[in-house]
Amino acid sequence: MRVDRRGAMNGRPARLSVESGPWQEVVSWAGPWLADERWWDATSHRRRARLQLQTAEGRAHLLVLESQRWWLEASYD
């Protein structure tokens, strides 16, 4: 899934696998929230998008998109 410069996604999250675990159905989500960090410094400038998902098992996960790659930033019970 991609997020454009205006925060529009090219689809909706349907499933998530954490740490090579089984795929879980995504039942709700919020975001994405865009962050343009340190835009004034060319060497440390970062663009990120964060997305929060809730899976069918009842856990919430905060994902971060940076450089066209998704990362898990946090998980909540």
N, C-alpha and C positions, 0 to 999 in steps of 0.2 A: 504494500500500500504506500502511496506517495502523498505528500502534502505540498501544495504549491506555495508561492511567496505570500499569498493572501490568506493562507490557512485553510484552503479548500482541499478536501481529500478526494482521491479518485475512486473511492469505494467505501464500504463500511466494514469495520472489523467483525469477523465471523468466528474466529477461533484463535487460541493462543496455546503455545507449548512453552513451559518454563523449565530451563535447565535440562533440555532433552527429555522431559517428562511427557506424559500422554497429552494429546490435544484436548483442550477444554473449550466448550462453546462459550462465546461471549454473549451475555444477556443484556448488558447495557454498557454505555460508554459516554464519556464527556471529553470535550476538547475538539480539536487540538488547540493548545495555547502556544503561541509563537514567542520566542525569546531571541533578540538580537543583542548578544552580549559583547561588551567591549568593542563596539563598532568604531570607536575613535582610534583604536590601536590595530594596525594591519597585521602584526605578528600574532596577536592573541585573540583576534576577532572570531566569534563562534555564532553560528545560527543553529537554533534547535527548535523542535516542536515537541511538546509533551502531550500525552494522551493517557487518560485514566480509563481502565477497563474493569468490568466485573464479570467473573466467569460463573458458570452454572453451579459450581461447587461453593459459591458464596465468597470467594476471595476477590480482593481488588488489587490491581497492579498499575503502577505508574511506569509508562514507557516513554523513552526519549528517542527521537529521530534526529540523527546528526550525520552529515555526509552520506545520505541515502541509506543509512543502516539503522535499524531499530535496536535499542538496548533496554534491558529491564533496570529501572532505577530503584524501585521499591515494591514490596508486596505487603498487603495488609490483610488481617483476618477479619 
